[in-house]
Amino acid sequence: MLNRTLPLLVIAAVLVSAAPASTTPAHPLRSADWPGWQKDLSGTRHNAAEWRVNRHTVGGLKLKWAFAYPPSEGKLVRSQPAVVGDTVYFGGPDGKFYARDARTGADRWTFDLTAVDPAPPGTIIFNTDSPSIAGGKIYFGDNRAYLYAVDQRTGRLSWATRMDTNTRGSATGSPIVHDGKVFIGISSGETAMPRDYACCTFRGHVDAYDANTGALAWRHYTVPEPKEAGTWPNGAKRFEPSGAGVWGSPVIDPRDHTLYVGTGQNYSGRGGEFDSMLALDTRSGAVKWTNQVTDADTWRWACTEPSPEGFCTGLTDGTHLDYDIGTGPNLFTAGGRKLVGAGQKSGVYHVFDARTGQVVWRRQLGVAVPNGGQSGIQWGSSYDGKRLYIATFNAKPGTLFAVDPLTGKVLWATPNPADGCTTGGAAGQPDCALAHGAPVSSTPGVVYLGSSDGKVRAYAADTGKVLWTYDTVQDVRGVNGVMGRGNVVGGPGGGVVVSRGMVFVQSGYRGNFNSPHSRVLLAFAP
């Protein structure tokens, strides 16, 4: 593992303005801030302190400013913003991390990720997760599995560390900060490597780092060390078991010193804590309990090819799954019992007893479609103290559900509006889908969700009625002078953030909608 504090000559690569940025204590429970992907330690993705944007004013939301990224072919927006005080912080697909005035979009500072371990020419470096802000520092990761700590006020690098040396290692789940440590899971894109690749050597893991120095405090691997096990049909070396990447963001119960996080499928072989909910001790990384929700799930892109025989053995009926628990968990109390829930790419939302790991209830919300898990539950759900809000992806159509947290009973269900692909900028586009691949967010009385049709919507929390719609697939000039155009609102960075009367969303995940312009961050207010 590489850990370094860079000298002043590298800090010169960071562009800094004189405007100050406010700081906040780590993850206040009812703060108006939205300081991390999870919003709080429990992963509610709910801002209980928001009152300016409510069910009566949300219909009047207007675009106040936009930030357009430089053209970046093939790069995806994956960094949900964080808001602390009067500043919004976000990463782009262009290898930059930005701090901007939340009200106006005015520049505060910009940090260049290439200041750390510059890559060879042509290498793509970009944010793959969302920032977490605590103790005056901003923590975030990139597609090389680097973890950065940047000064919140100045944008200067405090430290950076390489969390995994696998060539496809990445931080897709966002960090969370507690008790002087930064907790984060690591995933990998080895599943997408060609057939002549020696598959696979990656081991998923959950790490804890000292928040001040970046020193590794502990690491928990989700799968045994891969061993050479012969060759694939084309002669490439075969290693197994491997995978069980940690794609989602963890949550923490500070009273019980427990971290909860889900894991993904095996890449090769079979073994370890794949497709599992983990409960780990935050002080040592020791396993408190695990619950594996799928009996067998070994999958990589070779399973989608016309002749997967020998490369992807699948189940006895020839089915290949890819049923990760890739969502960030929700930690909540219902019926006097502490529970932890998470969605799976099978379309099932699972709820476990937080202390024992026993299943309390399960609800099939999406129609299970194997070989990619594209119909399931993606990235994250929200909890407002009354209801769980859970969305399904390509469920034809994707649907937003309100669910009773105690029983799993569906209270209401609102499908992705049928006109999503026939109206606005997505009309006539072959890539358009009535699907929800973004995490759900909420504030009192309102639920927010982006769609693969390029629209972001607000729903009434008690009925599921659509209260507001904005089509992001339209040209807009950013405050930085660059022309932008929204796209699919999805991925881990597609979650809506609401703080102090401002609503933020990143648009530009998968798909292109034939746009000559790049992705955008959009900021709204009534």
Buried (B, 14 or more C-beta within 10 A) or exposed (E): EEBBEBEEEBBEBBEBBEBEBEBBEBBEEEBBBBBBBBBBBBBBBBBBBBBBBBBEBBEEBEBBBBBBBBBBEEBBBBBBBBBBBBBBBBBBBBBBBBBBBBBEBEBBBBBBBEBBBEEEEEEBBBBBBBBBBBBBBBBBBBBBBBBBBBBBBBBBBBBBBBBBEBBBBBBBBBBBBBEBBBBBBBBBBBBEBEBEBBBBBBBBBBBBBBBBBBEBBBBBBBBBEBEEEEEBEEEBEBBBBBBBBBBBBBBBBEEBBBBBBBBBBBBBBBBBBBBBBBBBBBBEBEEBBBBBBBEBBBBBBBBEEEEBEEBBBBEEEEEBBBBBBBBBBBBBEBEEEBBBBBBBBBBBBBBBBBBEBEEBBBBEBBEBBBBBBBBBBBBBBBBBEEBBBBBBBBBBBBBBBBBBBBEBEBBBBBBBBEBBBEBBBBBEBEBBBBBBBBBBBBBBBBBBBBBBBBBBBBBBBBEBEBBBBBBBBBBBBBBBEBBBBBBBBBBBBBBBBBBBBBBBBBBBBEBBBEBEBBBBBBBBBB
